[in-house]
Amino acid sequence: MADIALYPSSKHLLPQGRLELVITEERFIRMIKQSLNDERSFALCMLNEFETHDDVKKIPAIATEAKIVDFNADENGLLSIIAEGVQLIRILAIEVDQDGLLHGTCQPHPTWPDIHIDSKTMCLADKLKMFYQTMPELGALYPTPNYHNVTWVCQRWLEILPLEAHYKQLLLTQETVSLTIRFLLKLLDTDDEPSSETA
């Protein structure tokens, strides 16, 4: 089990995903410095929408350990980073530092295996390409997108879709991407069903 800093965010990050974050609070600036110095890694956490008063209870169990792939500080001291998802983790316990930074003990959570996209699921990749064309600032985060991997495609959809966190958490507890594929095919108004390869 490892100790990891926790960054609660309404923006979601999953393995192999990328996200730009603007860091303003001192506790999170300390978190970033510790990560860059290899002192303590950090994870992006979803927020439990039904918990409004307890910062610890706002954090669902499954989060994503992240690494910093780029950062920039402007003349006003505003720090922005590009975080990349490394692996899913399960948070076992949470503590609070004096400055309010949350951290917790965690263990790795199984990540969906890669599955090659096929004719039944290609529509999910095609629609994702179209989305990134309409949101080029997000598409630019992926100079080499992995549209041939249906697991990668589904993870990107889960990051951007405005679903309640507990639904995303439920999908992430599954051993494979199969349920997420079926969910996305229905949500995105296609008539396709996943093939036996992805079931």
C-alpha positions in Angstrom: 0.0 0.0 0.0 1.2 3.5 -0.8 0.6 7.0 0.5 -0.7 9.3 -2.2 -1.8 13.0 -2.4 -5.4 13.4 -3.5 -6.7 16.1 -5.9 -10.5 16.3 -6.0 -11.8 17.6 -9.3 -15.0 18.0 -11.2 -12.9 17.1 -14.3 -12.2 13.4 -14.6 -9.0 11.6 -15.6 -8.6 7.9 -16.4 -5.5 5.9 -17.4 -3.8 7.2 -20.6 -6.0 10.3 -20.5 -4.7 13.8 -20.3 -6.1 16.9 -18.6 -5.0 20.5 -18.2 -5.3 21.8 -14.7 -4.7 25.3 -13.3 -3.3 25.1 -9.8 -4.0 28.1 -7.5 -4.1 26.8 -3.9 -1.0 26.5 -1.9 -1.7 23.0 -0.7 -2.0 21.8 -4.3 1.1 23.7 -5.4 2.9 21.8 -2.6 1.4 18.6 -4.0 2.8 19.4 -7.5 6.3 20.2 -6.1 6.3 16.9 -4.2 5.3 15.0 -7.4 8.0 16.7 -9.5 10.6 15.9 -6.8 9.5 12.3 -6.7 8.6 12.7 -3.0 4.9 11.7 -3.3 2.7 10.9 -6.2 -0.8 12.3 -6.6 -4.2 11.1 -7.9 -7.1 12.8 -9.4 -10.3 12.0 -7.6 -13.9 12.3 -8.6 -16.4 14.1 -6.3 -19.4 12.5 -4.8 -22.2 14.9 -5.8 -24.4 13.7 -2.9 -22.0 14.7 -0.1 -21.7 18.5 0.4 -20.3 18.9 3.9 -17.5 16.4 4.5 -14.4 16.8 2.3 -13.3 13.2 3.0 -16.7 11.6 2.2 -16.8 13.6 -1.1 -14.0 11.3 -2.4 -15.2 8.0 -4.0 -13.1 4.9 -3.7 -11.6 4.7 -7.2 -9.2 7.4 -8.4 -6.5 7.7 -11.0 -2.8 8.1 -10.1 -1.3 10.8 -12.4 2.0 12.1 -13.6 2.9 15.5 -14.8 3.9 15.6 -18.5 4.1 19.4 -18.9 3.8 22.5 -16.7 4.0 26.2 -17.1 4.1 29.2 -14.7 3.2 32.7 -16.0 4.5 36.0 -14.8 1.6 36.2 -12.2 2.7 32.9 -10.7 -0.3 31.0 -12.0 0.7 27.3 -12.5 -0.9 25.1 -15.1 0.0 21.5 -15.6 -0.8 18.7 -18.1 -1.6 15.6 -16.0 -1.6 12.1 -17.6 -3.4 9.2 -16.0 -1.1 6.3 -15.0 -3.3 3.7 -13.3 -6.5 3.3 -11.3 -6.2 3.0 -7.6 -8.5 2.2 -4.8 -8.4 4.5 -1.8 -8.5 2.7 1.5 -8.2 5.5 4.0 -7.9 9.3 3.9 -6.1 11.8 6.1 -5.9 15.6 6.0 -2.6 17.5 6.4 -2.5 20.8 8.3 -2.8 22.9 5.1 -5.9 20.9 4.1 -4.2 18.7 1.5 -5.9 15.3 1.4 -3.8 12.1 1.2 -4.5 8.5 1.6 -3.3 4.9 1.6 -4.2 3.1 -1.6 -3.6 0.0 -3.6 -3.7 -0.6 -7.4 -7.2 -1.2 -8.9 -7.4 -3.5 -12.0 -7.4 -1.6 -15.2 -9.4 -2.8 -18.2 -7.3 -4.8 -20.7 -6.7 -3.3 -24.2 -9.1 -4.5 -26.9 -8.7 -3.8 -30.6 -11.7 -1.9 -32.0 -13.9 -3.6 -34.6 -16.7 -2.8 -36.9 -19.3 -2.9 -34.2 -17.5 -0.4 -32.0 -15.8 1.8 -34.6 -18.7 4.3 -34.3 -17.5 5.1 -30.8 -14.1 6.1 -32.1 -15.6 8.0 -35.0 -17.9 10.0 -32.7 -14.9 10.7 -30.4 -12.9 12.1 -33.4 -15.8 14.4 -34.2 -16.0 15.6 -30.6 -12.3 16.4 -30.6 -12.8 18.3 -33.8 -15.4 20.5 -32.1 -13.2 20.8 -29.0 -9.7 21.2 -30.5 -8.1 22.3 -27.1 -8.9 18.8 -25.8 -8.0 17.0 -29.0 -4.6 18.8 -28.9 -3.8 16.9 -25.7 -3.5 13.7 -27.8 -0.9 14.0 -30.6 -1.1 10.3 -31.1 -4.6 9.2 -30.2 -5.2 5.5 -29.9 -8.5 5.1 -31.8 -7.7 1.5 -32.6 -8.1 0.6 -28.9 -11.7 0.4 -27.8 -10.7 0.6 -24.1 -8.8 3.8 -24.7 -11.8 5.2 -26.6 -14.3 4.3 -23.8 -12.0 5.8 -21.2 -11.9 9.1 -23.0 -15.7 9.1 -23.3 -16.1 8.5 -19.6 -13.8 11.4 -18.9 -15.8 13.9 -20.9 -19.4 12.8 -20.5 -21.4 14.6 -17.8 -22.4 11.5 -15.9 -22.7 11.4 -12.1 -19.6 10.1 -10.5 -21.3 7.1 -8.9 -22.2 5.8 -12.4 -18.7 6.2 -13.6 -17.4 4.5 -10.4 -19.8 1.6 -11.0 -18.5 1.1 -14.6 -14.9 1.2 -13.4 -15.5 -1.6 -10.9 -16.2 -4.0 -13.9 -13.4 -6.4 -14.9 -13.7 -5.5 -18.6 -14.8 -2.6 -20.7 -17.8 -4.6 -22.0 -20.5 -2.9 -19.9 -19.2 0.5 -20.8 -19.3 -0.4 -24.5 -22.9 -1.3 -24.2 -23.7 1.8 -22.2 -22.0 4.1 -24.7 -23.6 2.4 -27.7 -27.0 3.1 -26.3 -26.2 6.6 -25.0 -24.7 7.7 -28.3 -27.8 6.5 -30.2 -26.3 3.7 -32.3 -27.9 0.4 -33.1 -24.7 -1.5 -32.8 -24.0 -4.1 -30.1 -20.5 -5.2 -29.0 -19.2 -8.3 -30.7 -18.3 -11.4 -28.8 -14.7 -10.2 -28.8 -15.6 -7.4 -26.3 -18.4 -9.1 -24.4 
